[in-house]
Amino acid sequence: MLVIKDAMFWEKHGDRIRCSLCPHNCNIGEGQYGLCSVRTNIEGNLKTINYGEITAIALDPIEKKPLYHFCPGSKILSVGSFGCNFFCGFCQNYSIAHYRAESRYFSPEELIETCRQIDDNIGIAFTYNEPSIWYEYVCDTAKKLKEVCPQYKVVLVTNGYIQEKPLTKILPYIDAMNIDLKSFRQDYYNKICGGDIKYVLETIEKCYDKCHIEITTLLVNGLNDTVEEVERIAVFLSSLDKNIPLHLTRYFPNYKIHRPPTDIDVMQKARGVASKYLNYVYLGNV
């Protein structure tokens, strides 16, 4: 049985609720859910149904997040829930992002104790599905972890689609983030992801000097893999800090998009152009 918890960041609009966690600002009627599928209007109050619900848990190399310049060579306890506020057709974790996967409840205290019992573990990474829509649990757990074990790290692997107020509230407890910058075109975000690129860019701008960040872009064959687009991404990141690592990841067919894998030559050319602007550019899934 799922644990239903009070959600944060919302206000009433008549008999509906306006959620302000992410830029979708869903207007949710009684018994309905937001686009994330985890925040719902119950008797005029916004509730979250995935608090503490863990669908995936593993001890991963930090490089798998991917984070190459943050505690390299270490391992981190990685956990995910279910739901997402994007609907990317190439989703690599669609079984938990877009379906109600089987889960087990962990209280923040239980997850922290699990984290502490694992040898050579540096902390907790909230990953696999979108951690921002797991907000209440992530915030509670991160805050308590820092209170009892400040040496442990908290990592988010996120699409960056979050409003300024919740982002500002949680940032003091976050040590590192890998943020997906899925494209540098609004039409791509509209059609492929269901979002607005400006909010992702704003998240990167707000976070790059507050915690360690690295950026990942999945290059999808024929959709966002031109050298011109990769160059625009690199120019943007270099305008903030040339030392921000960029991970260009190779696409393979998955979920709803079934194009051929991105050509290796295309990947290498993309890395070449990005390296003109950034000091650290890596290829993934090659």
BELGI-V853697 format. One record per residue. N is the residue number from 0. SS is DSSP state (2 for helix, 1 for strand, 0 for the rest). Layout:
# BELGI-V853697
N:SS
N:SS
This chain:
# BELGI-V853697
0:0
1:0
2:0
3:0
4:1
5:1
6:0
7:0
8:0
9:1
10:1
11:1
12:1
13:0
14:0
15:1
16:1
17:1
18:1
19:0
20:0
21:0
22:0
23:0
24:0
25:0
26:1
27:1
28:0
29:1
30:0
31:0
32:1
33:0
34:0
35:0
36:0
37:0
38:1
39:1
40:1
41:1
42:0
43:0
44:1
45:1
46:1
47:1
48:0
49:0
50:0
51:0
52:1
53:1
54:0
55:1
56:1
57:1
58:1
59:1
60:1
61:2
62:2
63:2
64:2
65:0
66:0
67:0
68:0
69:0
70:0
71:0
72:0
73:0
74:1
75:1
76:1
77:1
78:1
79:1
80:0
81:0
82:0
83:0
84:0
85:0
86:0
87:0
88:0
89:0
90:0
91:0
92:0
93:2
94:2
95:2
96:2
97:0
98:0
99:0
100:0
101:0
102:0
103:1
104:1
105:0
106:0
107:2
108:2
109:2
110:2
111:2
112:2
113:2
114:2
115:2
116:2
117:0
118:0
119:0
120:1
121:1
122:1
123:1
124:1
125:1
126:0
127:0
128:0
129:0
130:2
131:2
132:2
133:2
134:2
135:2
136:2
137:2
138:2
139:2
140:2
141:2
142:2
143:2
144:2
145:2
146:2
147:2
148:0
149:0
150:0
151:0
152:1
153:1
154:1
155:1
156:1
157:1
158:0
159:0
160:0
161:0
162:0
163:2
164:2
165:2
166:2
167:2
168:2
169:2
170:2
171:0
172:0
173:0
174:0
175:1
176:1
177:1
178:1
179:1
180:0
181:0
182:0
183:0
184:0
185:2
186:2
187:2
188:2
189:2
190:2
191:2
192:2
193:0
194:0
195:0
196:2
197:2
198:2
199:2
200:2
201:2
202:2
203:2
204:2
205:2
206:2
207:0
208:0
209:0
210:0
211:1
212:1
213:1
214:1
215:1
216:1
217:1
218:1
219:0
220:0
221:0
222:0
223:0
224:0
225:0
226:2
227:2
228:2
229:2
230:2
231:2
232:2
233:2
234:2
235:2
236:2
237:2
238:2
239:2
240:0
241:0
242:0
243:0
244:1
245:1
246:1
247:1
248:1
249:1
250:0
251:0
252:0
253:1
254:0
255:0
256:1
257:0
258:0
259:0
260:0
261:0
262:0
263:2
264:2
265:2
266:2
267:2
268:2
269:2
270:2
271:2
272:2
273:2
274:0
275:0
276:0
277:0
278:0
279:0
280:1
281:1
282:1
283:1
284:0
285:0
